Amino acid sequence: METLVILGSGCAGLTAAIYAARAGLRPLVFEGAQPGGQLTTTTDVENFPGFPDGVDGYTLTENMRRQAIRFGARFESEHIERLAVQGEKKCLHMEGGAEVEARAVIIATGAAPRLLGISGERDFFGGNGVTTCATCDGAFYRGMEVVVVGGGDSACEEALFLTRFATRVWLVHRRDTLRASSVLSDRVLAHEKITPLWNRVPVEILGGEDGTVCAIVCRDTQTGVVVKTPCKGIFIAIGHTPNTAPFAGILPLDAAGYIETLDNGVRTVVEGVFVAGDCADPVYRQAISAAGMGCRAAMEAERWLGKIAVTQ
Ligand code: NAP
């Protein structure tokens, strides 16, 4: 039986791995579908302490991974399907049929980008014009007009990044003010290549004869008028859904799917199961706050493992 399994390898999981490995627990980390987590799709991380000139997300998470390995963390590429609890034993059922038993588990499975659910979105998703990651796909839209949907920090970051390639970035937002932080909002609103389209709700994505996106159709929330905006790329940045389906029924989830925690924010109702990062944080959702939760979850797990060792 494993002593400690960490599910997820974003900032939260990797920080938990560093702390647990340094405590001699030799944690096993299941990396999941997106090793490194959401940060790997971010170019410039400007607000992670310790990097006065910023750092790219891939480098930051790769450094954390190497740091965890240095102290004895082990990494495997597996994706959890279901968690079962039998007393002090936790059984992890993996996709593909493998089963792993552990005394303690830290869930750091993060969150996945939300989609609009409108006609055309799935048809053109991936290489044909609809995406959720400017860092990954922005360079394909050099010299073209693109749309970013959303009004939060992610949408602003995506829009600013896309100005490196696109001739025009249309920022489609359903209200007339951004919810993003003022530093990002100010940069977006001052940028000559970015044009906000306020009070617009996307209703359909249209493709051309070449099978790729040619326009987004939006409804004006004030007038009801339907407007077509020609574009070659559509970047959807409307928030995230926590990756918590494998834990439904075992751990209480809130209405939005975030794992509910006990008083200190990293313990759950199941003894020996801890959480860290965006899967349990509907409020802050920052790389540094996820890392902080990872640290706390590992320390709580270490304490709990020490407690059951004494009583056994
Ligand atoms: P968010 O703050 O939840 O913003 C989502 C945006 O999408 C909102 O403007 C929302 O509109 C809009 N939206 C939601 N559902 C929609 C729909 N169905 N149709 C059209 N628009 C829709 O998400 P986020 O921008 O991904 O940020 C998440 C968290 O990460 C935040 O805490 C943010 O501060 C943090 N973050 C920080 C940074 C940074 O500091 N550098 C970068 C990225 C993210 P309404 O405004 O009308 O609700």
Boltz pocket constraint, residues with backbone or C-beta under 6 A from the ligand:
constraints:
  - pocket:
      binder: B
      contacts: [[A, 47], [A, 115], [A, 116], [A, 149], [A, 150], [A, 151], [A, 152], [A, 153], [A, 154], [A, 155], [A, 157], [A, 172], [A, 174], [A, 175], [A, 177], [A, 178], [A, 179], [A, 200], [A, 201], [A, 202], [A, 237], [A, 238], [A, 239], [A, 240], [A, 283], [A, 284], [A, 285], [A, 286]]
      max_distance: 6.0
